[in-house]
Amino acid sequence: MITLKGGQIPWHENLTVGEIMNKMVEDTPILIVRVNDTIVKRKQWDTFKIPDGSKVDVYYAVAGG
């Protein structure tokens, strides 16, 4: 299992950031994905493998005024 947005989701061998991001339906652009203490750049999403037991944080663009 991994932790994503405060919930638990199943882990499997070779799970990538890209696979998780493709399953998420979000209207807000994602700026940063962090796996444990590692920032994963967008160009790495399809190759960055998430270890079992990881915490994945997703940070979104927020505009204010």
PDB file of N, CA, C and O in Angstrom:
ATOM      1  N   MET A   1       0.841  -1.184   0.000  1.00  0.00           N
ATOM      2  CA  MET A   1       0.000   0.000   0.000  1.00  0.00           C
ATOM      3  C   MET A   1       0.884   1.244   0.000  1.00  0.00           C
ATOM      4  O   MET A   1       1.995   1.249   0.529  1.00  0.00           O
ATOM      5  N   ILE A   2       0.352   2.290  -0.609  1.00  0.00           N
ATOM      6  CA  ILE A   2       0.989   3.586  -0.525  1.00  0.00           C
ATOM      7  C   ILE A   2      -0.041   4.594  -0.042  1.00  0.00           C
ATOM      8  O   ILE A   2      -1.246   4.377  -0.164  1.00  0.00           O
ATOM      9  N   THR A   3       0.443   5.688   0.503  1.00  0.00           N
ATOM     10  CA  THR A   3      -0.438   6.757   0.979  1.00  0.00           C
ATOM     11  C   THR A   3      -0.488   7.846  -0.084  1.00  0.00           C
ATOM     12  O   THR A   3       0.547   8.343  -0.528  1.00  0.00           O
ATOM     13  N   LEU A   4      -1.708   8.213  -0.490  1.00  0.00           N
ATOM     14  CA  LEU A   4      -1.905   9.262  -1.490  1.00  0.00           C
ATOM     15  C   LEU A   4      -3.069  10.129  -1.054  1.00  0.00           C
ATOM     16  O   LEU A   4      -4.184   9.642  -0.872  1.00  0.00           O
ATOM     17  N   LYS A   5      -2.806  11.413  -0.888  1.00  0.00           N
ATOM     18  CA  LYS A   5      -3.843  12.363  -0.495  1.00  0.00           C
ATOM     19  C   LYS A   5      -4.592  11.929   0.753  1.00  0.00           C
ATOM     20  O   LYS A   5      -5.812  12.070   0.837  1.00  0.00           O
ATOM     21  N   GLY A   6      -3.858  11.402   1.716  1.00  0.00           N
ATOM     22  CA  GLY A   6      -4.432  11.023   3.001  1.00  0.00           C
ATOM     23  C   GLY A   6      -5.122   9.674   3.017  1.00  0.00           C
ATOM     24  O   GLY A   6      -5.593   9.242   4.070  1.00  0.00           O
ATOM     25  N   GLY A   7      -5.197   8.994   1.879  1.00  0.00           N
ATOM     26  CA  GLY A   7      -5.820   7.678   1.815  1.00  0.00           C
ATOM     27  C   GLY A   7      -4.811   6.623   1.398  1.00  0.00           C
ATOM     28  O   GLY A   7      -3.674   6.938   1.046  1.00  0.00           O
ATOM     29  N   GLN A   8      -5.229   5.389   1.440  1.00  0.00           N
ATOM     30  CA  GLN A   8      -4.380   4.271   1.057  1.00  0.00           C
ATOM     31  C   GLN A   8      -4.812   3.747  -0.310  1.00  0.00           C
ATOM     32  O   GLN A   8      -6.007   3.608  -0.571  1.00  0.00           O
ATOM     33  N   ILE A   9      -3.850   3.457  -1.183  1.00  0.00           N
ATOM     34  CA  ILE A   9      -4.159   2.814  -2.456  1.00  0.00           C
ATOM     35  C   ILE A   9      -3.230   1.621  -2.627  1.00  0.00           C
ATOM     36  O   ILE A   9      -2.121   1.617  -2.092  1.00  0.00           O
ATOM     37  N   PRO A  10      -3.673   0.610  -3.367  1.00  0.00           N
ATOM     38  CA  PRO A  10      -2.851  -0.592  -3.536  1.00  0.00           C
ATOM     39  C   PRO A  10      -1.558  -0.294  -4.301  1.00  0.00           C
ATOM     40  O   PRO A  10      -1.528   0.542  -5.204  1.00  0.00           O
ATOM     41  N   TRP A  11      -0.514  -0.988  -3.921  1.00  0.00           N
ATOM     42  CA  TRP A  11       0.780  -0.911  -4.598  1.00  0.00           C
ATOM     43  C   TRP A  11       0.953  -2.179  -5.410  1.00  0.00           C
ATOM     44  O   TRP A  11       0.454  -3.239  -5.034  1.00  0.00           O
ATOM     45  N   HIS A  12       1.665  -2.068  -6.529  1.00  0.00           N
ATOM     46  CA  HIS A  12       2.074  -3.259  -7.275  1.00  0.00           C
ATOM     47  C   HIS A  12       3.462  -3.032  -7.840  1.00  0.00           C
ATOM     48  O   HIS A  12       3.911  -1.892  -7.960  1.00  0.00           O
ATOM     49  N   GLU A  13       4.136  -4.101  -8.184  1.00  0.00           N
ATOM     50  CA  GLU A  13       5.481  -4.043  -8.757  1.00  0.00           C
ATOM     51  C   GLU A  13       5.511  -3.085  -9.944  1.00  0.00           C
ATOM     52  O   GLU A  13       4.616  -3.118 -10.788  1.00  0.00           O
ATOM     53  N   ASN A  14       6.523  -2.242 -10.016  1.00  0.00           N
ATOM     54  CA  ASN A  14       6.735  -1.292 -11.116  1.00  0.00           C
ATOM     55  C   ASN A  14       5.677  -0.189 -11.208  1.00  0.00           C
ATOM     56  O   ASN A  14       5.496   0.393 -12.278  1.00  0.00           O
ATOM     57  N   LEU A  15       4.982   0.106 -10.124  1.00  0.00           N
ATOM     58  CA  LEU A  15       4.024   1.211 -10.099  1.00  0.00           C
ATOM     59  C   LEU A  15       4.779   2.520 -10.305  1.00  0.00           C
ATOM     60  O   LEU A  15       5.771   2.784  -9.625  1.00  0.00           O
ATOM     61  N   THR A  16       4.303   3.343 -11.253  1.00  0.00           N
ATOM     62  CA  THR A  16       4.977   4.613 -11.531  1.00  0.00           C
ATOM     63  C   THR A  16       4.091   5.791 -11.136  1.00  0.00           C
ATOM     64  O   THR A  16       2.879   5.658 -10.967  1.00  0.00           O
ATOM     65  N   VAL A  17       4.733   6.937 -10.997  1.00  0.00           N
ATOM     66  CA  VAL A  17       4.003   8.168 -10.722  1.00  0.00           C
ATOM     67  C   VAL A  17       3.022   8.432 -11.859  1.00  0.00           C
ATOM     68  O   VAL A  17       1.883   8.827 -11.610  1.00  0.00           O
ATOM     69  N   GLY A  18       3.447   8.219 -13.105  1.00  0.00           N
ATOM     70  CA  GLY A  18       2.588   8.451 -14.259  1.00  0.00           C
ATOM     71  C   GLY A  18       1.312   7.634 -14.211  1.00  0.00           C
ATOM     72  O   GLY A  18       0.241   8.129 -14.562  1.00  0.00           O
ATOM     73  N   GLU A  19       1.416   6.391 -13.780  1.00  0.00           N
ATOM     74  CA  GLU A  19       0.228   5.533 -13.673  1.00  0.00           C
ATOM     75  C   GLU A  19      -0.774   6.108 -12.674  1.00  0.00           C
ATOM     76  O   GLU A  19      -1.977   6.113 -12.936  1.00  0.00           O
ATOM     77  N   ILE A  20      -0.295   6.583 -11.554  1.00  0.00           N
ATOM     78  CA  ILE A  20      -1.176   7.169 -10.545  1.00  0.00           C
ATOM     79  C   ILE A  20      -1.791   8.461 -11.067  1.00  0.00           C
ATOM     80  O   ILE A  20      -2.994   8.681 -10.925  1.00  0.00           O
ATOM     81  N   MET A  21      -0.967   9.317 -11.672  1.00  0.00           N
ATOM     82  CA  MET A  21      -1.465  10.601 -12.159  1.00  0.00           C
ATOM     83  C   MET A  21      -2.500  10.414 -13.274  1.00  0.00           C
ATOM     84  O   MET A  21      -3.442  11.201 -13.368  1.00  0.00           O
ATOM     85  N   ASN A  22      -2.346   9.402 -14.107  1.00  0.00           N
ATOM     86  CA  ASN A  22      -3.319   9.130 -15.167  1.00  0.00           C
ATOM     87  C   ASN A  22      -4.672   8.717 -14.608  1.00  0.00           C
ATOM     88  O   ASN A  22      -5.698   8.950 -15.247  1.00  0.00           O
ATOM     89  N   LYS A  23      -4.692   8.108 -13.426  1.00  0.00           N
ATOM     90  CA  LYS A  23      -5.945   7.657 -12.808  1.00  0.00           C
ATOM     91  C   LYS A  23      -6.653   8.782 -12.054  1.00  0.00           C
ATOM     92  O   LYS A  23      -7.852   8.700 -11.790  1.00  0.00           O
ATOM     93  N   MET A  24      -5.906   9.832 -11.710  1.00  0.00           N
ATOM     94  CA  MET A  24      -6.491  10.946 -10.973  1.00  0.00           C
ATOM     95  C   MET A  24      -7.176  11.886 -11.955  1.00  0.00           C
ATOM     96  O   MET A  24      -6.608  12.236 -12.989  1.00  0.00           O
ATOM     97  N   VAL A  25      -8.382  12.286 -11.632  1.00  0.00           N
ATOM     98  CA  VAL A  25      -9.105  13.257 -12.451  1.00  0.00           C
ATOM     99  C   VAL A  25      -9.145  14.555 -11.662  1.00  0.00           C
ATOM    100  O   VAL A  25      -9.872  14.673 -10.675  1.00  0.00           O
ATOM    101  N   GLU A  26      -8.366  15.518 -12.101  1.00  0.00           N
ATOM    102  CA  GLU A  26      -8.254  16.787 -11.391  1.00  0.00           C
ATOM    103  C   GLU A  26      -8.419  17.928 -12.386  1.00  0.00           C
ATOM    104  O   GLU A  26      -7.894  17.863 -13.497  1.00  0.00           O
ATOM    105  N   ASP A  27      -9.140  18.967 -11.998  1.00  0.00           N
ATOM    106  CA  ASP A  27      -9.287  20.153 -12.831  1.00  0.00           C
ATOM    107  C   ASP A  27      -8.134  21.130 -12.639  1.00  0.00           C
ATOM    108  O   ASP A  27      -7.865  21.957 -13.509  1.00  0.00           O
ATOM    109  N   THR A  28      -7.462  21.035 -11.514  1.00  0.00           N
ATOM    110  CA  THR A  28      -6.385  21.953 -11.178  1.00  0.00           C
ATOM    111  C   THR A  28      -5.054  21.382 -11.670  1.00  0.00           C
ATOM    112  O   THR A  28      -4.777  20.201 -11.463  1.00  0.00           O
ATOM    113  N   PRO A  29      -4.227  22.208 -12.319  1.00  0.00           N
ATOM    114  CA  PRO A  29      -2.924  21.708 -12.772  1.00  0.00           C
ATOM    115  C   PRO A  29      -2.055  21.255 -11.600  1.00  0.00           C
ATOM    116  O   PRO A  29      -1.989  21.919 -10.565  1.00  0.00           O
ATOM    117  N   ILE A  30      -1.400  20.130 -11.778  1.00  0.00           N
ATOM    118  CA  ILE A  30      -0.492  19.607 -10.760  1.00  0.00           C
ATOM    119  C   ILE A  30       0.882  20.212 -11.010  1.00  0.00           C
ATOM    120  O   ILE A  30       1.414  20.123 -12.116  1.00  0.00           O
ATOM    121  N   LEU A  31       1.448  20.820  -9.993  1.00  0.00           N
ATOM    122  CA  LEU A  31       2.761  21.428 -10.132  1.00  0.00           C
ATOM    123  C   LEU A  31       3.880  20.512  -9.656  1.00  0.00           C
ATOM    124  O   LEU A  31       4.927  20.411 -10.296  1.00  0.00           O
ATOM    125  N   ILE A  32       3.650  19.849  -8.531  1.00  0.00           N
ATOM    126  CA  ILE A  32       4.722  19.058  -7.927  1.00  0.00           C
ATOM    127  C   ILE A  32       4.170  17.734  -7.411  1.00  0.00           C
ATOM    128  O   ILE A  32       3.094  17.675  -6.817  1.00  0.00           O
ATOM    129  N   VAL A  33       4.930  16.681  -7.652  1.00  0.00           N
ATOM    130  CA  VAL A  33       4.655  15.383  -7.040  1.00  0.00           C
ATOM    131  C   VAL A  33       5.895  15.017  -6.233  1.00  0.00           C
ATOM    132  O   VAL A  33       7.019  15.080  -6.730  1.00  0.00           O
ATOM    133  N   ARG A  34       5.666  14.635  -4.979  1.00  0.00           N
ATOM    134  CA  ARG A  34       6.765  14.215  -4.121  1.00  0.00           C
ATOM    135  C   ARG A  34       6.498  12.795  -3.652  1.00  0.00           C
ATOM    136  O   ARG A  34       5.410  12.489  -3.163  1.00  0.00           O
ATOM    137  N   VAL A  35       7.490  11.933  -3.801  1.00  0.00           N
ATOM    138  CA  VAL A  35       7.426  10.565  -3.298  1.00  0.00           C
ATOM    139  C   VAL A  35       8.424  10.487  -2.157  1.00  0.00           C
ATOM    140  O   VAL A  35       9.634  10.607  -2.354  1.00  0.00           O
ATOM    141  N   ASN A  36       7.892  10.283  -0.963  1.00  0.00           N
ATOM    142  CA  ASN A  36       8.699  10.356   0.260  1.00  0.00           C
ATOM    143  C   ASN A  36       9.397  11.711   0.279  1.00  0.00           C
ATOM    144  O   ASN A  36       8.715  12.729   0.388  1.00  0.00           O
ATOM    145  N   ASP A  37      10.703  11.771   0.180  1.00  0.00           N
ATOM    146  CA  ASP A  37      11.412  13.056   0.203  1.00  0.00           C
ATOM    147  C   ASP A  37      11.963  13.449  -1.166  1.00  0.00           C
ATOM    148  O   ASP A  37      12.801  14.346  -1.259  1.00  0.00           O
ATOM    149  N   THR A  38      11.504  12.793  -2.223  1.00  0.00           N
ATOM    150  CA  THR A  38      12.018  13.050  -3.564  1.00  0.00           C
ATOM    151  C   THR A  38      10.978  13.766  -4.413  1.00  0.00           C
ATOM    152  O   THR A  38       9.855  13.287  -4.564  1.00  0.00           O
ATOM    153  N   ILE A  39      11.359  14.929  -4.975  1.00  0.00           N
ATOM    154  CA  ILE A  39      10.510  15.636  -5.927  1.00  0.00           C
ATOM    155  C   ILE A  39      10.651  14.935  -7.271  1.00  0.00           C
ATOM    156  O   ILE A  39      11.765  14.720  -7.749  1.00  0.00           O
ATOM    157  N   VAL A  40       9.519  14.576  -7.884  1.00  0.00           N
ATOM    158  CA  VAL A  40       9.533  13.872  -9.166  1.00  0.00           C
ATOM    159  C   VAL A  40       9.048  14.840 -10.238  1.00  0.00           C
ATOM    160  O   VAL A  40       7.893  15.264 -10.225  1.00  0.00           O
ATOM    161  N   LYS A  41       9.937  15.188 -11.166  1.00  0.00           N
ATOM    162  CA  LYS A  41       9.591  16.097 -12.251  1.00  0.00           C
ATOM    163  C   LYS A  41       8.648  15.412 -13.228  1.00  0.00           C
ATOM    164  O   LYS A  41       8.669  14.190 -13.369  1.00  0.00           O
ATOM    165  N   ARG A  42       7.820  16.205 -13.902  1.00  0.00           N
ATOM    166  CA  ARG A  42       6.814  15.673 -14.826  1.00  0.00           C
ATOM    167  C   ARG A  42       7.442  14.754 -15.877  1.00  0.00           C
ATOM    168  O   ARG A  42       6.849  13.733 -16.227  1.00  0.00           O
ATOM    169  N   LYS A  43       8.606  15.088 -16.377  1.00  0.00           N
ATOM    170  CA  LYS A  43       9.236  14.258 -17.404  1.00  0.00           C
ATOM    171  C   LYS A  43       9.691  12.902 -16.857  1.00  0.00           C
ATOM    172  O   LYS A  43      10.018  12.006 -17.635  1.00  0.00           O
ATOM    173  N   GLN A  44       9.716  12.739 -15.539  1.00  0.00           N
ATOM    174  CA  GLN A  44      10.110  11.481 -14.901  1.00  0.00           C
ATOM    175  C   GLN A  44       8.914  10.626 -14.490  1.00  0.00           C
ATOM    176  O   GLN A  44       9.094   9.482 -14.072  1.00  0.00           O
ATOM    177  N   TRP A  45       7.696  11.160 -14.603  1.00  0.00           N
ATOM    178  CA  TRP A  45       6.527  10.462 -14.078  1.00  0.00           C
ATOM    179  C   TRP A  45       6.375   9.049 -14.627  1.00  0.00           C
ATOM    180  O   TRP A  45       6.017   8.140 -13.878  1.00  0.00           O
ATOM    181  N   ASP A  46       6.635   8.844 -15.906  1.00  0.00           N
ATOM    182  CA  ASP A  46       6.409   7.524 -16.501  1.00  0.00           C
ATOM    183  C   ASP A  46       7.519   6.525 -16.202  1.00  0.00           C
ATOM    184  O   ASP A  46       7.368   5.337 -16.488  1.00  0.00           O
ATOM    185  N   THR A  47       8.624   6.980 -15.633  1.00  0.00           N
ATOM    186  CA  THR A  47       9.728   6.069 -15.345  1.00  0.00           C
ATOM    187  C   THR A  47      10.051   5.953 -13.855  1.00  0.00           C
ATOM    188  O   THR A  47      10.750   5.025 -13.446  1.00  0.00           O
ATOM    189  N   PHE A  48       9.549   6.885 -13.042  1.00  0.00           N
ATOM    190  CA  PHE A  48       9.855   6.868 -11.612  1.00  0.00           C
ATOM    191  C   PHE A  48       8.999   5.807 -10.932  1.00  0.00           C
ATOM    192  O   PHE A  48       7.775   5.929 -10.886  1.00  0.00           O
ATOM    193  N   LYS A  49       9.641   4.764 -10.402  1.00  0.00           N
ATOM    194  CA  LYS A  49       8.933   3.671  -9.736  1.00  0.00           C
ATOM    195  C   LYS A  49       8.763   3.995  -8.252  1.00  0.00           C
ATOM    196  O   LYS A  49       9.705   4.408  -7.576  1.00  0.00           O
ATOM    197  N   ILE A  50       7.542   3.796  -7.768  1.00  0.00           N
ATOM    198  CA  ILE A  50       7.200   4.100  -6.386  1.00  0.00           C
ATOM    199  C   ILE A  50       7.419   2.857  -5.519  1.00  0.00           C
ATOM    200  O   ILE A  50       6.830   1.810  -5.786  1.00  0.00           O
ATOM    201  N   PRO A  51       8.253   2.962  -4.493  1.00  0.00           N
ATOM    202  CA  PRO A  51       8.447   1.817  -3.603  1.00  0.00           C
ATOM    203  C   PRO A  51       7.200   1.548  -2.746  1.00  0.00           C
ATOM    204  O   PRO A  51       6.451   2.469  -2.422  1.00  0.00           O
ATOM    205  N   ASP A  52       6.994   0.303  -2.394  1.00  0.00           N
ATOM    206  CA  ASP A  52       5.897  -0.070  -1.502  1.00  0.00           C
ATOM    207  C   ASP A  52       6.057   0.669  -0.183  1.00  0.00           C
ATOM    208  O   ASP A  52       7.170   0.829   0.319  1.00  0.00           O
ATOM    209  N   GLY A  53       4.949   1.115   0.370  1.00  0.00           N
ATOM    210  CA  GLY A  53       4.957   1.811   1.654  1.00  0.00           C
ATOM    211  C   GLY A  53       5.260   3.294   1.555  1.00  0.00           C
ATOM    212  O   GLY A  53       5.410   3.963   2.578  1.00  0.00           O
ATOM    213  N   SER A  54       5.352   3.823   0.332  1.00  0.00           N
ATOM    214  CA  SER A  54       5.701   5.229   0.137  1.00  0.00           C
ATOM    215  C   SER A  54       4.547   6.160   0.458  1.00  0.00           C
ATOM    216  O   SER A  54       3.381   5.766   0.468  1.00  0.00           O
ATOM    217  N   LYS A  55       4.912   7.419   0.723  1.00  0.00           N
ATOM    218  CA  LYS A  55       3.932   8.494   0.860  1.00  0.00           C
ATOM    219  C   LYS A  55       4.075   9.375  -0.367  1.00  0.00           C
ATOM    220  O   LYS A  55       5.163   9.878  -0.649  1.00  0.00           O
ATOM    221  N   VAL A  56       2.974   9.567  -1.107  1.00  0.00           N
ATOM    222  CA  VAL A  56       2.974  10.385  -2.308  1.00  0.00           C
ATOM    223  C   VAL A  56       2.166  11.647  -2.019  1.00  0.00           C
ATOM    224  O   VAL A  56       0.998  11.576  -1.637  1.00  0.00           O
ATOM    225  N   ASP A  57       2.805  12.804  -2.207  1.00  0.00           N
ATOM    226  CA  ASP A  57       2.153  14.092  -2.022  1.00  0.00           C
ATOM    227  C   ASP A  57       1.991  14.741  -3.398  1.00  0.00           C
ATOM    228  O   ASP A  57       2.900  14.693  -4.227  1.00  0.00           O
ATOM    229  N   VAL A  58       0.836  15.344  -3.628  1.00  0.00           N
ATOM    230  CA  VAL A  58       0.554  16.037  -4.877  1.00  0.00           C
ATOM    231  C   VAL A  58       0.200  17.477  -4.533  1.00  0.00           C
ATOM    232  O   VAL A  58      -0.700  17.733  -3.732  1.00  0.00           O
ATOM    233  N   TYR A  59       0.913  18.411  -5.144  1.00  0.00           N
ATOM    234  CA  TYR A  59       0.681  19.830  -4.898  1.00  0.00           C
ATOM    235  C   TYR A  59       0.124  20.471  -6.151  1.00  0.00           C
ATOM    236  O   TYR A  59       0.617  20.231  -7.253  1.00  0.00           O
ATOM    237  N   TYR A  60      -0.903  21.287  -5.982  1.00  0.00           N
ATOM    238  CA  TYR A  60      -1.638  21.869  -7.087  1.00  0.00           C
ATOM    239  C   TYR A  60      -1.369  23.360  -7.220  1.00  0.00           C
ATOM    240  O   TYR A  60      -0.953  24.020  -6.268  1.00  0.00           O
ATOM    241  N   ALA A  61      -1.616  23.878  -8.424  1.00  0.00           N
ATOM    242  CA  ALA A  61      -1.546  25.316  -8.654  1.00  0.00           C
ATOM    243  C   ALA A  61      -2.748  25.964  -8.005  1.00  0.00           C
ATOM    244  O   ALA A  61      -3.877  25.508  -8.184  1.00  0.00           O
ATOM    245  N   VAL A  62      -2.513  27.019  -7.258  1.00  0.00           N
ATOM    246  CA  VAL A  62      -3.585  27.732  -6.585  1.00  0.00           C
ATOM    247  C   VAL A  62      -3.426  29.217  -6.901  1.00  0.00           C
ATOM    248  O   VAL A  62      -2.347  29.788  -6.746  1.00  0.00           O
ATOM    249  N   ALA A  63      -4.505  29.818  -7.341  1.00  0.00           N
ATOM    250  CA  ALA A  63      -4.469  31.253  -7.641  1.00  0.00           C
ATOM    251  C   ALA A  63      -5.325  32.000  -6.631  1.00  0.00           C
ATOM    252  O   ALA A  63      -6.358  31.500  -6.188  1.00  0.00           O
ATOM    253  N   GLY A  64      -4.905  33.148  -6.288  1.00  0.00           N
ATOM    254  CA  GLY A  64      -5.675  33.944  -5.340  1.00  0.00           C
ATOM    255  C   GLY A  64      -5.708  35.387  -5.793  1.00  0.00           C
ATOM    256  O   GLY A  64      -5.053  35.783  -6.757  1.00  0.00           O
ATOM    257  N   GLY A  65      -6.466  36.131  -5.086  1.00  0.00           N
ATOM    258  CA  GLY A  65      -6.492  37.520  -5.500  1.00  0.00           C
ATOM    259  C   GLY A  65      -7.150  38.387  -4.468  1.00  0.00           C
ATOM    260  O   GLY A  65      -7.257  39.598  -4.658  1.00  0.00           O
TER     261      GLY A  65
END
